[in-house]
Amino acid sequence: MKTPLPNHAIGRELKHFRRTRYAAVAFSAMFAITLLGLAETTPAREDEVNRSSDAELATVSATVSSSAVQVAEPFTLELMVNATSGTRILLPAVGPQLGEFDVVEHQDINDIPSKNSAKERTWTRRITLESIITGDLQIPAMEIQVVNGSDSRIVKSDAIPIRVNSVLEDRADPTQFRDIQSVVDVRVPPQSSYDWVWWTAGGLGILTLGSAAIAAVVRRRKWLTPQVWAREKLESLRVSQAMQEGDSERVSLDLSSILRSYLDLQFEISAPTQTTDELLQMIRSQRLLDPATAARFGQAFQTADLTKFAGLQLSTDELSDAIDEARELVVQTASEVESRTKTPATTEAN
């Protein structure tokens, strides 16, 4: 049988037990507070880094030379993208129209040092636009693809309102007469015998202006077909700086963008915004192309994807062959579309 402890020994044991228990509780509380603090601060830092990278990846601005123009009066739209060095900027393809405006001409100045910072580069596109439609129109927002390493995003420009006035606007109202003044006698100068010269010159001037106006209307109505547009873009790509430098990724991505824009113009589908698999699935489901032709388009898109995501490098000869293949696809596709449109008429005639 154990000998019971004295009372003073029992008291010491109880005090030691209480101190040990309080220390354990205090340590647990401090540990829990530390974990909660880490859980709250870590996501905030990550969000802050993400917001910083979003803001510094690329900025886009769009300005116009005039917000109010007359019918058929050209004006300039300037699209400017600023991005850090090493970033790739893919500007959208330029078609015959931008919203409700006709595209007269455009010029790209790509990847030049920024005047604001030595670590930034600038991409600029200047487009000359005009419209034969009057009223309050709008230049639509444009999407620009930004690629920095494995990060790929889309940035948008702001839509810009444009007022297109008729040539008859802002003239004096012929129904508003001035007050009648008293009669004033004036001396009538003698008529010159050379008035016929001025009448002849005025008539020739009117004829010249009329001919110029007719030529302008004819030029505006001379629309480019999707095939002609795509072939012009492919020839421009063939002599581009990227092709001369053997930039495999840039040429492949530009080639893919031209083919996607061509399919969009030819079949009115949202080809530039779809992935390769989504685009090919739509072509097959709607039977827009012959299966063999669709497979050739898919091969061109997959090659561009490999250069972008897998670092595939193509030689200058291979890039030239890819452009030739794209040109053949455009011509063959246009021929298929034309033959399908003529088939019903031929059948009906027979």
C-alpha positions as CSV (number, residue, x, y, z in Angstrom):
1,M,0.0,0.0,0.0
2,K,1.4,3.4,-1.1
3,T,2.1,6.1,1.4
4,P,-0.1,9.2,0.9
5,L,1.7,12.4,0.1
6,P,1.8,15.2,2.6
7,N,-0.6,18.1,2.1
8,H,2.2,20.6,1.2
9,A,3.5,18.2,-1.5
10,I,0.1,17.8,-3.0
11,G,-0.2,21.6,-3.2
12,R,3.1,21.9,-5.0
13,E,2.0,19.3,-7.5
14,L,-1.3,21.1,-8.2
15,K,0.4,24.4,-8.8
16,H,2.9,22.8,-11.2
17,F,0.1,21.1,-13.1
18,R,-1.9,24.4,-13.5
19,R,1.2,26.3,-14.7
20,T,1.9,23.6,-17.3
21,R,-1.7,23.6,-18.5
22,Y,-1.9,27.5,-18.8
23,A,1.4,27.5,-20.8
24,A,0.1,24.9,-23.2
25,V,-3.2,26.9,-23.7
26,A,-1.3,30.1,-24.3
27,F,1.1,28.5,-26.8
28,S,-1.9,26.9,-28.7
29,A,-3.6,30.3,-28.9
30,M,-0.5,32.1,-30.3
31,F,0.0,29.4,-32.9
32,A,-3.6,29.7,-34.1
33,I,-3.4,33.5,-34.3
34,T,-0.2,33.2,-36.4
35,L,-1.9,30.7,-38.8
36,L,-4.9,33.0,-39.2
37,G,-2.6,36.0,-40.0
38,L,-0.7,34.0,-42.6
39,A,-4.0,32.9,-44.2
40,E,-5.2,36.5,-44.5
41,T,-2.0,38.1,-45.7
42,T,-0.8,35.6,-48.3
43,P,-3.8,35.8,-50.7
44,A,-3.7,39.6,-50.5
45,R,-0.1,39.6,-51.6
46,E,-0.9,37.2,-54.5
47,D,-3.8,39.4,-55.6
48,E,-1.6,42.4,-55.4
49,V,1.0,40.8,-57.6
50,N,-1.6,39.7,-60.1
51,R,-3.1,43.1,-60.3
52,S,0.3,44.6,-60.8
53,S,1.1,42.2,-63.6
54,D,-2.2,42.9,-65.3
55,A,-1.6,46.6,-65.2
56,E,2.0,46.4,-66.4
57,L,1.5,43.7,-69.1
58,A,0.1,46.1,-71.8
59,T,-1.9,49.3,-72.2
60,V,-3.9,50.3,-75.2
61,S,-5.2,53.7,-76.4
62,A,-7.3,54.7,-79.4
63,T,-7.5,58.3,-80.7
64,V,-9.1,59.9,-83.8
65,S,-8.0,63.0,-85.8
66,S,-11.6,64.3,-85.6
67,S,-14.8,63.3,-83.9
68,A,-17.1,65.1,-86.4
69,V,-16.6,64.7,-90.2
70,Q,-18.6,65.1,-93.4
71,V,-19.7,62.4,-95.7
72,A,-16.7,60.8,-97.6
73,E,-14.3,62.9,-95.6
74,P,-11.2,60.8,-94.6
75,F,-10.0,60.9,-91.0
76,T,-7.4,58.9,-89.1
77,L,-7.7,56.4,-86.2
78,E,-4.5,55.7,-84.3
79,L,-4.3,52.6,-82.1
80,M,-1.3,52.5,-79.8
81,V,-0.2,49.6,-77.6
82,N,2.5,50.0,-74.9
83,A,4.1,46.8,-73.4
84,T,7.2,45.7,-71.6
85,S,10.2,44.5,-73.6
86,G,9.9,40.8,-74.7
87,T,6.1,41.0,-75.0
88,R,4.5,40.0,-78.3
89,I,1.6,42.0,-79.6
90,L,-0.8,40.5,-82.2
91,L,-2.9,43.3,-83.8
92,P,-6.2,42.2,-85.4
93,A,-6.4,41.7,-89.1
94,V,-7.6,44.8,-91.1
95,G,-10.6,44.1,-93.4
96,P,-12.3,46.4,-96.0
97,Q,-14.6,47.8,-93.3
98,L,-14.3,48.7,-89.6
99,G,-17.7,48.8,-88.1
100,E,-19.8,51.2,-90.4
101,F,-16.7,52.9,-91.8
102,D,-14.8,52.1,-95.0
103,V,-11.1,51.4,-94.6
104,V,-9.1,53.5,-97.1
105,E,-5.6,52.5,-96.0
106,H,-3.7,51.5,-92.9
107,Q,-0.1,51.4,-91.7
108,D,1.6,49.5,-88.9
109,I,4.7,50.5,-87.0
110,N,5.6,47.6,-84.7
111,D,7.9,47.0,-81.8
112,I,9.8,50.2,-81.5
113,P,11.3,51.7,-78.3
114,S,8.9,53.7,-76.2
115,K,9.7,57.4,-75.5
116,N,8.4,57.0,-72.0
117,S,10.7,54.2,-70.7
118,A,13.7,52.2,-71.9
119,K,11.9,49.0,-70.7
120,E,8.8,49.5,-72.9
121,R,8.1,48.9,-76.6
122,T,5.3,50.5,-78.7
123,W,3.1,49.1,-81.4
124,T,1.1,51.7,-83.5
125,R,-1.5,51.2,-86.2
126,R,-2.9,54.1,-88.2
127,I,-6.1,53.5,-90.2
128,T,-7.6,56.1,-92.6
129,L,-11.4,55.8,-92.5
130,E,-14.4,57.4,-94.2
131,S,-18.2,56.8,-94.4
132,I,-21.0,57.6,-96.8
133,I,-23.5,56.9,-94.0
134,T,-24.6,60.0,-92.0
135,G,-25.5,60.1,-88.4
136,D,-24.0,59.2,-85.0
137,L,-21.7,56.2,-85.8
138,Q,-19.2,54.4,-83.6
139,I,-15.8,52.9,-84.2
140,P,-16.0,49.5,-82.4
141,A,-13.7,48.3,-79.7
142,M,-10.7,46.3,-81.0
143,E,-9.2,43.2,-79.4
144,I,-5.4,42.9,-79.2
145,Q,-3.7,39.6,-78.1
146,V,-0.8,40.1,-75.7
147,V,1.7,37.2,-75.3
148,N,4.4,37.3,-72.6
149,G,6.1,34.0,-72.1
150,S,3.4,31.5,-71.2
151,D,0.9,34.3,-70.4
152,S,-1.5,35.2,-73.2
153,R,-4.3,37.7,-72.7
154,I,-6.7,39.9,-74.7
155,V,-6.8,43.7,-74.2
156,K,-9.5,45.9,-75.7
157,S,-9.5,49.5,-76.9
158,D,-12.5,51.8,-76.2
159,A,-15.3,52.3,-78.7
160,I,-15.2,55.9,-80.2
161,P,-18.3,57.8,-81.2
162,I,-18.0,59.7,-84.6
163,R,-20.5,62.2,-86.0
164,V,-20.9,62.0,-89.8
165,N,-22.6,65.1,-91.1
166,S,-24.3,65.6,-94.4
167,V,-23.0,68.2,-96.8
168,L,-26.3,70.0,-96.4
169,E,-26.0,70.4,-92.7
170,D,-24.8,73.6,-90.9
171,R,-26.0,75.8,-93.8
172,A,-28.1,78.9,-93.5
173,D,-31.9,78.4,-93.3
174,P,-33.3,79.8,-96.6
175,T,-36.7,80.3,-94.9
176,Q,-35.2,82.9,-92.5
177,F,-35.2,86.3,-94.2
178,R,-33.5,89.4,-93.0
179,D,-35.3,92.6,-92.5
180,I,-36.0,94.6,-95.7
181,Q,-33.8,97.7,-95.9
182,S,-34.4,100.9,-97.8
183,V,-33.6,101.0,-101.5
184,V,-30.0,102.0,-102.3
185,D,-29.0,103.2,-105.7
186,V,-25.8,101.7,-106.9
187,R,-23.9,102.2,-110.1
188,V,-24.1,99.3,-112.5
189,P,-20.6,98.7,-114.0
190,P,-20.4,98.1,-117.7
191,Q,-20.4,94.5,-118.8
192,S,-17.1,93.2,-119.8
193,S,-16.7,91.5,-123.1
194,Y,-14.7,88.7,-121.5
195,D,-17.5,87.2,-119.4
196,W,-17.6,84.2,-121.6
197,V,-14.2,83.2,-120.4
198,W,-15.4,83.0,-116.8
199,W,-18.5,81.1,-117.7
200,T,-16.4,78.6,-119.6
201,A,-14.0,78.2,-116.7
202,G,-16.8,77.7,-114.3
203,G,-18.5,75.1,-116.4
204,L,-15.3,73.2,-116.7
205,G,-14.7,73.4,-112.9
206,I,-18.2,72.0,-112.3
207,L,-17.6,69.1,-114.7
208,T,-14.3,68.3,-113.1
209,L,-15.8,68.3,-109.6
210,G,-18.6,66.1,-110.8
211,S,-16.2,63.6,-112.4
212,A,-14.1,63.5,-109.2
213,A,-17.3,62.8,-107.1
214,I,-18.3,60.0,-109.4
215,A,-14.8,58.5,-109.3
216,A,-14.8,58.6,-105.5
217,V,-18.2,56.8,-105.3
218,V,-17.0,54.1,-107.7
219,R,-13.8,53.7,-105.7
220,R,-15.7,53.3,-102.5
221,R,-18.1,50.7,-104.0
222,K,-15.2,48.6,-105.3
223,W,-15.2,46.1,-102.5
224,L,-12.4,43.6,-102.1
225,T,-13.5,40.0,-102.1
226,P,-12.3,37.8,-99.2
227,Q,-10.1,35.9,-101.6
228,V,-8.4,39.1,-102.9
229,W,-8.0,40.5,-99.4
230,A,-6.4,37.3,-98.1
231,R,-4.0,37.0,-101.1
232,E,-2.8,40.6,-100.6
233,K,-2.2,39.9,-96.9
234,L,-0.2,36.8,-97.7
235,E,2.0,38.6,-100.2
236,S,2.6,41.4,-97.7
237,L,3.6,38.7,-95.1
238,R,6.0,37.1,-97.7
239,V,8.0,40.4,-97.9
240,S,7.6,41.4,-94.3
241,Q,10.4,42.1,-91.9
242,A,9.5,39.0,-89.8
243,M,9.9,36.8,-92.9
244,Q,13.3,38.4,-93.7
245,E,14.5,37.8,-90.2
246,G,13.2,34.2,-90.2
247,D,11.0,34.9,-87.1
248,S,9.2,31.5,-87.2
249,E,6.8,32.3,-84.4
250,R,5.7,35.7,-85.7
251,V,5.2,34.5,-89.3
252,S,3.3,31.4,-88.2
253,L,1.0,33.4,-85.9
254,D,0.4,36.1,-88.6
255,L,-0.3,33.4,-91.2
256,S,-2.9,31.8,-88.8
257,S,-4.5,35.2,-88.2
258,I,-4.9,35.8,-91.9
259,L,-6.5,32.4,-92.6
260,R,-8.9,32.8,-89.6
261,S,-9.9,36.3,-90.8
262,Y,-10.4,35.0,-94.3
263,L,-12.7,32.2,-93.0
264,D,-14.6,34.9,-91.0
265,L,-15.1,37.1,-94.1
266,Q,-16.0,34.2,-96.4
267,F,-18.4,32.3,-94.1
268,E,-19.3,35.0,-91.5
269,I,-18.2,32.9,-88.5
270,S,-16.3,34.1,-85.5
271,A,-13.1,32.3,-86.5
272,P,-10.5,34.7,-84.9
273,T,-12.0,34.2,-81.4
274,Q,-12.2,30.4,-81.4
275,T,-9.7,27.7,-80.6
276,T,-8.4,25.5,-83.3
277,D,-10.6,22.5,-82.2
278,E,-13.7,24.7,-81.9
279,L,-13.1,26.2,-85.3
280,L,-12.6,22.8,-87.0
281,Q,-15.6,21.4,-85.3
282,M,-17.8,24.3,-86.6
283,I,-16.5,23.8,-90.1
284,R,-17.3,20.1,-90.0
285,S,-20.7,20.5,-88.4
286,Q,-21.9,23.2,-90.8
287,R,-20.1,21.5,-93.8
288,L,-18.5,24.7,-94.8
289,L,-15.5,23.0,-96.5
290,D,-14.6,19.7,-98.1
291,P,-13.1,17.4,-95.4
292,A,-9.7,17.3,-97.1
293,T,-9.6,21.1,-97.3
294,A,-10.7,21.4,-93.7
295,A,-7.9,19.1,-92.7
296,R,-5.3,21.3,-94.5
297,F,-6.6,24.3,-92.7
298,G,-6.3,22.4,-89.4
299,Q,-2.7,21.5,-90.1
300,A,-1.9,25.2,-90.7
301,F,-3.5,26.2,-87.4
302,Q,-1.8,23.4,-85.5
303,T,1.6,24.5,-86.8
304,A,1.0,28.0,-85.5
305,D,0.0,26.6,-82.1
306,L,3.2,24.5,-82.0
307,T,5.4,27.5,-82.7
308,K,3.6,29.5,-80.0
309,F,3.3,27.0,-77.2
310,A,5.9,24.4,-78.0
311,G,8.7,26.5,-79.5
312,L,8.6,24.8,-82.9
313,Q,11.2,26.5,-85.2
314,L,10.7,26.6,-89.0
315,S,13.3,27.5,-91.6
316,T,12.8,30.3,-94.1
317,D,12.0,27.8,-96.9
318,E,9.4,26.0,-94.7
319,L,7.8,29.4,-93.9
320,S,7.7,30.2,-97.6
321,D,6.1,26.8,-98.3
322,A,3.5,27.5,-95.6
323,I,2.5,30.8,-97.2
324,D,2.2,29.0,-100.6
325,E,0.0,26.4,-99.0
326,A,-2.2,29.1,-97.4
327,R,-2.5,30.8,-100.8
328,E,-3.6,27.5,-102.5
329,L,-6.2,27.0,-99.6
330,V,-7.7,30.5,-100.1
331,V,-8.0,30.0,-103.9
332,Q,-9.4,26.5,-103.6
333,T,-11.9,27.6,-100.9
334,A,-13.1,30.5,-103.0
335,S,-13.5,28.2,-106.0
336,E,-15.6,25.7,-103.9
337,V,-17.8,28.5,-102.6
338,E,-18.3,29.9,-106.1
339,S,-19.2,26.5,-107.5
340,R,-21.8,25.9,-104.8
341,T,-23.5,29.2,-105.5
342,K,-23.7,28.4,-109.2
343,T,-24.9,24.9,-108.8
344,P,-28.6,25.7,-108.0
345,A,-28.9,28.0,-111.0
346,T,-27.4,25.4,-113.4
347,T,-29.7,22.7,-112.1
348,E,-32.7,24.9,-112.5
349,A,-31.7,25.8,-116.1
350,N,-31.4,22.1,-117.0
